[in-house]
Amino acid sequence: LNVKKVLDTISVRERNLKFIKINIPSNFLEVHSLDNCLNTISGFFTTEDQHSGIPVILGMPIEGVSCDISMGKKWRLSPSENIIEKIRDSFGEESIEFHIKGG
């Protein structure tokens, strides 16, 4: 077996993902304010290097309308299992979508 490069899960995701979409459940915004929502998600993002990580889109239902909000460069996400699990714990098992490059 000849292995030239071994990639960890995060590297594979960073190489292949165009963006990650986090769908905020409508009942979350009914109970919490938008500020509380942003405070919840702010802990998921990397701030040390604004060019690392995967771009993020927030799917937010606002008064019966679904809005997709494209987050800026300082809101990029490191796609580690730990972060993904935190998102699922906060917003539900189906709250995260992985969008692959070229798809």
Secondary structure, 3 states (H helix, E strand, C coil): CCCCCCCCHHHHHHHHEEEEEEECCHHHHHHCCHHHHHHHHHCCECCCCCCCCECEEEEEEECCEEEEEECCHHHCECCCHHHHHHHHHHHCCCCEEEEECCC
